[in-house]
Amino acid sequence: MGGKIKSWKKRWFVFDRLKRTFSYYVDKHETKLKGVIYFQAIEEVYYDHLRSATKSPNPSLTFCVKTHDRLYYMVAPSAEAMRIWMDVIVTGAEGYTQFMN
């Protein structure tokens, strides 16, 4: 879901463990960067059990990535994909914390 305009759009996400970033683009050709989430900014990743994401195209596959500045609502294509993405994001963010210690 968009940050300023609260509408749902497809985005292509790229997880980079070396750069410690989670970037997103308009499409899979990765030509136009839309934003970057830095691991150190991620506070929490959780399933949207309260159904906070209004008008989600698939509420049961919606999850949240909470950062210092923003709450990102994302919809996965399947339950398995949602579980994998949530695990990868949490692991990456935790890995960043462990790296800093």
N, C-alpha and C positions, 0 to 999 in steps of 0.2 A: 504494500500500500504506500502510496506517495507520501512524502513528508509535509509539503505545503498544501497540495491539492490532494485530498483524501480519496483518491480513486485507485483502482487496482490495475496494474500494468505488468506485463511479463518483463522479467529482467534475467540477465545471464550473470551468474555469480561465479567468482573465481577466488578460491581459497589459496593463499600463499603463505605457507609455514615459514619460509625463509625471510620474507619481508614482514611477516607477522601482520598480514592484512587480509581482509575479506572485501574484495572489490566487486562492484556491480556495474554492468553495462546494459545498453539498450538491447543488444542482441548477441548471439554467440560468436559473431565475427570480431567482437571486442574492439570495435573502432571508436565508439564514443563512451568514455568513462562517465558514469552518472554519479558515482560516489564511492567512498572508501570507509570501511569500518576497521579501526585499529584494534588489535587484540587487547591492548591495555585499557581501552575504553569500554570493553564488554563487561558488564556487571552480572548479567544473568541471561540464561537461555531457557525458555519454558514453553510448555504446551498451553495454548490459549483456552484453558478449560472454562473460563468465565465468558467466553465468546465476546470478548471486548472488541474484536475487529469487526466493525459494522460492515454489513453487506459483503462478507468474505465469499468468494466463489465456492469455497468448500470449507466450512467451519471446522469440520472434524480433522482437517489436514493443515490447520493454521497454527503457527507457532510464533513466538516473540523472541527478539534479540534486544535486550535492554542495554543501552549504553549510558554514559554520563549525560549526553545531550538529547537522546531521542529513543523512542521505542519503535523498533522495526517490526512490522507484521509481515510474515511471509507464509505462502501457501506452497506446500510440496505436491508433486504429482501423485504420490502414493504414500501410504503409511510407512512403508519401508524406507522410502527416500527421506521422509520427515525424520525418522529415527536416526538415519545415517547422518543427515546434515546437522541435526541437533548435537549428536555425539562429536562430530568433527569440530564444530564451532566451540563447544565446551572444552574439548581436549586441547584445541589450539590456544584458547584463551588461558586455560590452566597451565599449559606448557609455557606460555609467555611469563606467567607469574612465577613458575618454578625457575625459569631462566634468569629472572631478575634477582632471585634469592641467592 
